[in-house]
């Protein structure tokens, strides 16, 4: 089968998102997968001077794409940045419809040949979804995009995609409810999964990349992810202040600035860390952190780190949301605002001394592997096809994928 992902995040950078995992899992199941990520534009040329991954994305466009673990990854080029293209309904549609797949191909060259399934998780690709009418369109919404970006045009793009889509999927119940209200249609929920074998498997040695960390494992908590407006810096400050003898490690691009702003000796930045080294860092910590700010878009989040922390054997402290509480992990503790989050961190440190509960959390994470998510996704996609054209994935292939290793 031929499957195209239209995704908001390019492969190979600091952030590994659900479309990356699903694309690789579906490739290993024998499908031909193309992963198209958010475009570069003239606005990115200046940023390439200071941002190494922007340079990677520009080079990938110049080369016409790259192969990453069997997946063909394409970074297109848009004549205008989204912030300008979104100003009118006509240019909003044209934004992705006329993207260039590479410098030597003409305007609109991203209009690739029809696929069996076109899976979209970035509303900005609305124009491209309309130019491939013969593909079965699946809208897989991963966030409350309009709230996340404070952009009403995202909502309009979503509305147009929902009209065209054959199937609507959300990664959380709040996002599903948003799509139901937007489209008055049924929405399926497939939560983000975990590369279980990667996070629960053998650790790297000191010689292969492990780094010295402050304190000892029982006294360390770690946050891995983005440091944007949805990150709960007030919640983290409260917990770090309340527990001065605990160490709070920050991992991800921008961690240095957050640690400097907090100015506490027990808040330590590790900066951006390669995905391959994350399991080693997690294995040296007792608690995984998910502090979230008072931001409306946080209600729709389906954090991948939730199951990644659990797979690595960590207790988890998170800001309370209905979606987080819905997961019912035994090793998960939640609280509202600064005081509630701090209390959750204290409870998580206590839980980290209970291997039975941590093993229960790990066992629950094991059931959320990306290979099984890929089977569920493909089954739903096949069910959206007209009668007589169903292509049902084999569970045997998925089981072999799950047994032979995680998706890196």
Number of C-alpha atoms within 10 A of each C-alpha: 14 17 21 23 23 26 24 19 21 25 24 15 15 16 19 16 18 20 26 22 24 24 27 25 28 27 20 20 22 13 17 18 24 23 26 25 22 21 29 22 16 12 12 16 13 11 13 15 10 9 12 11 15 19 17 16 26 21 14 18 22 16 15 18 21 17 11 13 14 18 21 19 25 26 30 27 26 24 18 19 16 18 10 11 19 22 11 11 12 11 16 23 21 21 24 29 23 21 27 24 27 20 14 11 12 12 17 17 16 22 17 13 10 16 19 17 23 24 28 28 24 24 26 27 27 26 22 22 27 18 17 17 13 13 21 23 26 25 25 28 24 26 23 24 21 17 16 16 12 12 13 12 20 22 17 19 21 24 16 19 25 23 11 17 21 18 22 26 25 26 23 26 21 22 26 25 19 17 24 16 11 16 17 11 13 13 20 19 18 19 21 25 28 29 23 27 21 21 25 22 14 11 18 15 10 10 7 9 13 16 14 9 15 15 13 12 16 16 18 22 27 25 23 24 21 17 19 11 15 17 18 21 20 17 24 24 20 17 23 22 15 14 16 13 13 21 24 28 24 25 22 19 19 17 22 17 13 15 22 13 11 17 12 15 13 20 23 22 21 19 17 19 15 14 14 13 17 19 22 21 22 26 18 21 26 25 32 30 29 26 26 24 21 16 13 11 20 22 20 27 22 23 20 17 19 25 28 27 33 30 29 29 28 34 33 32 28 26 26 20 17 13 20 22 14 10 14 12 22 18 26 28 25 23 19 19 18 21 14 19 28 27 18 24 31 17 19 26 22 14 22 21 14 13 14 13 19 24 18 17 25 25 16 18 24 21 14 19 21 27 31 20 23 23 22 15 22 20 16 17 24 20 16 19 16 9 8 6 10 13 14 13 20 12 14 10 14 20 14 13 19 20 10 9 14 21 22 15
